[in-house]
Amino acid sequence: MNRDDLTDEFEHHRRHLRAVAYRMLGSVSEAEDAVQESWMRLTRSENAAITNLGGWLTTVVAHVSLDMLRARSSRREDYFGTWLPEPIVTLPEDETDPEREALLADSVGLALLVVLEQLAPDERLAFVLHDMFAVPFDEIAPIVGRTPAAARQLASRARRRVQGGTPAPDANPAQQRELVEAFLAASRAGDFDALLAILHPDVVLRADTGGSEQRARPTFFGAEAVAGQALGFGRQFVQYGRVALVNGASGVVIAPQNKAIAVAAFTVAEGRIIAIDVVADPGKLRGLAVDGIEGSASRSPDQAG
């Protein structure tokens, strides 16, 4: 296969590869690196002997992502506070773009990515490839160095943790937006009772401030604790909060002078807000321009590059 044909074939699979890598890594920039590495390995391979290019590339990007995940896991011990994934953000004025809508539809909620981050790297790979992309266990097994039966067990353990750790989110976009707007209104008004009415009793508020000991923030559990925190940062919402789509669900971007300082993702279940994940790590928001949504933090893993 000549170089032009090889490039065309790779571009055909790029979106899928980014989606796999983002679910494995929870990082747009790292997903881009994994996809680029898969391209480099393809150009160095005897590609004429590859009979199923899509499957070959999926295996390679999974290998690369697994290696990156293992290396990152060993470094995470020095991370203070909560680690959250890089968000994928779209402002309402961008929602008329059919391509962006399609890309965002392929994203995965931050609450699920938080649970995936708690899995062992091999478990995460088995779950992502099998449950999200229907890769058979006999193809997963060589990647993790296990038998197909052992790979099945990895995915099964991961599935139990995912099901136990993430509520089934409400899929109604209108209801999601209505609750987020009600949350903003109640925070701005300082209405504690109104907040309690829209927060699930088991709601959790997590914040990723960048991993430094000085900036680390605790996690808050329960409607009263979360409502109290909401009143504390209500002033920022009054002045700078903008409703946006965050990983496919309604959320908020806080951006004084058009510079994002925080992105809040909301998970809605049983008609109430059950999780709020606030990404305030400057490194994960660098380049997110709220007047045009450009930069690595705003790009879908199926869009960047």
N, C-alpha and C positions, 0 to 999 in steps of 0.2 A: 504494500500500500504506500503510495507516494505521500509526501509531507502534507500537501493540501487536503487530500482525502482523509488522512489521519486527523488533521485539525478539525475538519468538518464533523467527523465521527465523534471526536471528543466533545466538541461543543454541543452536540446532540445530547450527550449524557451529563453535561456540566450541572444542570439544575438538580438532577437527582443526586449527584455526588455531593453538592453543597448541602442539600437537605439531610443526607446521611451524616455528614461531618458536623453540622450544627447540632443535631440531636445527640451526637456522641460527645461534643465538646462544650456546647452552650456558649460558644464564642464565635462571632462572625469572622474576626480576624484570623483566629486559629483554624476555622473551617476553610477559609480561603487558602491558608498555607497548606493544609492537607490536600486540597484539590490540586493545587499547583504542583505539589510533590508527586501526585498520581500522574500528572501529565509528564513530568520529567522522567518518571520510571517507564511510562509508555514509550517515550521517544528512545529510550535506551534498550528496549526489549526487542525480541524477535516477533514483532507484531503480526507478521504474516501467519504465524502459527496459532494466533488467538482466534478461536472459533466463536466465542461469545464475549464480545468486547465489553458490553454493559456489565456482565457478571464479573469479568476480570477487573474492571475499574472499581466496581463496588468492593471487591475483596481487597484491592490495594488501598483504597481510601479508608477502609475499615482498619487495616493493619496500621496505617500511618496514624490514624486517630487514636487507636489503642495505645500505641507507643507514646503519643503526646499526652494522653490521659494519665498513663502510669507515671510519666515524668512529672506532670503537674501535681498529681496526688502527693508525691513525696515532698513537693515544695509547699503544699497547702498547710502544712503544720505550723508555719509561721504567720498564717493569715489570721488577724484578729477580727472577731465578729462574724457576721454572716456573709458568705460568698453567694452572689446572685449572677445569673447569666447576663450577657450583653443583650439589651432589649432591641427589638425590631419595631420601629416607630413609624407611623403614618399619620399625618394630620388630616382633618376632615376634608380640606380643600384638595387633597391628593386622591381622595377615594373615588373620583370619577375616572381615574386612569385605569383602564381594564387590566393592563399588564401588572400594575402595582397591586390591584385587588387580587389577581391570581397568585402573585408571589406571596402576599400576606396570608392568603388562605392556606398555604403550605406550611406556615409557621406553627409552632407549638407553644402552648402557654408557659409562662414563667413558673407557675406553681408546679407543673409537671417536671420542668427542667430542674427545679430545686430538689425534687425527690430523686431524679435520675443522678444528680450529683452525689447523693448519699450511697449509691450502689458501688460495689467493687467494679473496677474497670471491665473485667471479663463478664460480669453480670450485665452491666450496661450494654456492652456490645451485643451479647446474645439477645437481650430484650429488644434493643433498637432494631437490629437486623431482622429478627424473626417477627416480632409483634407489629412493628411499624412498616416494614418493607417486605414481609413474607419471604425472606431468604430461608431456604431449608436448612435444617440442622447439620446435614452432612456437608454443607458448604461453610457453615459457621465453625464447625469443629476444628478444622486445620488452623483457623485464624487464632483461636485461643489455646491451641495445643491440647485439645481434649477429644474424647470420643463423642459421636453424635448424641449418645445417651447422656453423657455428662454435660454437653452443651444445652440439651433440653432442660436439665435440672437447673443450670444457671439461669435460663430464661424464666423458669417456673418460680424460682426464689425471687427474682427481680419483679415478676408480675405481682406476686403477693404483696411485696413492699410498696409497689406503685399503687395498687388498688387500696391498700390500707392507709396510704399517705396522701392521696389526692382525692378530694370529693369530685363527683361527677358534675362538671360545670354546666350551668344553664346555657343553652345554645342560642337563646333569643337575643339578637343584637340590640333590639329596641329596649328590652328590659335592662340589659347590661348598662346601656348609656343612661337610661332613666335613673338607675341607682347611683351611678357615678356622679351624675349631675346633682342628685339629691344629697349625696355625701359632701360635695363641694359647697352646696348651698347651706347645709347645716353647719359645716365647719366655719364658713364665713360669718354666719349669724351667731355663732357661739351657742348653738342649740343642742345641748347634751342629750335631751330626750329624743330629739329627731334622729340623732346619730344612733342611739340605741335601737330605734325602730327599724333601721335598715341594716344593722350589723347582725350577723349570725352570732348566737351565744358563744360559739367556739371559734370565732374569728381570730386570725393571727396576723400580726404586723411585723414584717421583717425588713431590715434596712442594710444595704451593703454600702459602706462609706469608704471603701478602698483598702481595707485590711490593716490599717495602722492602729496601734493601740490607743493613740490619743483620740482618734475620730470614731472608734468603734461604738456601736449603739446596741443595746439589748433588744431581744425579741419580746414582743408584748402579746399576751394571750387573753382572750375574753373580751366581750363587748365593752365593758366599762373601762378597761385599761386602754383599749384601742381608741375609744371615743375621747378619752382624756388626752391622748397623744394628738388626735386630730384637732382638737381645740388649740393645742399648743402650736401647731404649724398652720392654723387656719389663715393667719395673716398673709403668709406667702401664697396660699391658694387665691386669696382675694385679689392680690396684685398681679400675680404672675402665672397662675394655673391655666393651662389650656387642655381641653379635652382632646384626646388622640386615641388612635388604635395602637395598642401595645401588644405585640405578638398575637394579633388577630382579635383581641378583646378590648373593650373600652377601658381607657386609662387616662392618665393625666401627665402632661409635661409641665414642669415648673421652670420658667425661662425668663429671668429678669434681663432686660436689654437684649432679648433674642439669643441668649446664651443658656443652654440647658444646664441646670445644676442638679436636677433630679427627675427621674421618670418613675411614675407609680403605676404598677399593673394591678388590676382588680380581678379577683375570681369570684363569680356569683354562683351560688348553689342554693337550692330550696327557696329561691326568691329573695335572698339576702346576700350581702357581701361576706364571704367567708375567708378571704385572704387578701392582703395588701402587701405587695412586694415593691419596695422602694429602692431603686438603683441610684445611688448618689456618689458612686466611684468616678472621679473625674476622668480616669483613664478609659472607662467604658462609655463615657458620654462625649469624649473628645471628638470634635468635628460634627456633632449633631446640630445642624442649623435649623431652627424651628420655623424660619421663614421660607425654607425650601426643602428641609429634611434631606440634607446631604451629609455624607461622611460615613465612616465604618459602623458607627453605632446605629445608624438608621437604615442600613441596607439589609435587605433580606439575604439569607445565605444562598438563595436561588437567584439573586440579582447581582451581587457584587462581583467585580472582576470582568 
